[in-house]
Amino acid sequence: MKSSIFSSVLAFAACALATPATVQPLLKRNPTGSFSLVAYSLASDYIDIFYSDGIAYAGDSSKWPYGSITTDVTFVITDTEMITTATTSGVTLDSDTLLYIRPTDDEVLPVGFTGNGITVPSDAVTTNFIFYGTYLMWEYGSGSLSDSFRAKETNVTGVYELYFDFSNLYPSGYETPVVKSQS
Ligand SMILES: *[C@@H]1O[C@H](CO)[C@@H](O)[C@H](O)[C@H]1NC(C)=O
């Protein structure tokens, strides 16, 4: 699965990104209904993206002991916003819990969530998410797409904090995951 077929999908996606105006309408398609987000290329199989105290992590949420609210999540995409719902038993997130990225030049910044009484950074953006095939992207300017997700392993083995590297700095110490929807 991750070998040659996956690479060629990536190569095709990279190629298509160079000319979004012509290719994009064919492949842009948002998942219908609820879905999870998963990260590829951090482990031998994909790992789930979860919520903890307003920050997005990838890994097994049950192994993350920090944070007062930690939960697995599913998403629905509506008007380019990623509405987030808790799926771990006993946990509820506010109805305005939205995924955000922080598309600030020359910075690598955490991906997080609004709502739940947590202060949201002023550069956080919750709109303009789209899927390109099953790949999560962020659309900016005149239809340019960015999928510049990064991940940094936390002090819990196998649990990564998710980041967005808008200027594609590819900082050392960060992995380069591919974030996809999973129905
Ligand atoms: C591990 O990271 C968490 C979250 O960043 C932090 O709260 C905790 O103190 C750290 N634990 C150790 C043992 O460094």
The ligand as a Tripos MOL2 file, in Angstrom:
@<TRIPOS>MOLECULE
LIG
   14    14     1     0     0
SMALL
NO_CHARGES

@<TRIPOS>ATOM
      1 C1          5.6170   15.7700   28.2970 C.3       1 LIG1
      2 O1          4.9360   16.7200   27.5130 O.3       1 LIG1
      3 C2          3.7790   17.2540   28.1270 C.3       1 LIG1
      4 C3          3.0280   18.1080   27.1170 C.3       1 LIG1
      5 O2          3.8580   18.9270   26.3940 O.3       1 LIG1
      6 C4          4.1920   18.0350   29.3570 C.3       1 LIG1
      7 O3          3.0540   18.5740   29.9760 O.3       1 LIG1
      8 C5          4.9100   17.0950   30.3100 C.3       1 LIG1
      9 O4          5.3760   17.8070   31.4330 O.3       1 LIG1
     10 C6          6.0660   16.3840   29.6220 C.3       1 LIG1
     11 N1          6.5520   15.3470   30.5150 N.am      1 LIG1
     12 C7          7.8380   15.1210   30.7280 C.2       1 LIG1
     13 C8          8.1440   13.9950   31.6450 C.3       1 LIG1
     14 O5          8.7120   15.7790   30.1830 O.2       1 LIG1
@<TRIPOS>BOND
     1     1     2 1
     2     1    10 1
     3     2     3 1
     4     3     4 1
     5     3     6 1
     6     4     5 1
     7     6     7 1
     8     6     8 1
     9     8     9 1
    10     8    10 1
    11    10    11 1
    12    11    12 1
    13    12    13 1
    14    12    14 2
@<TRIPOS>SUBSTRUCTURE
     1 LIG1         1 GROUP 0 **** ****
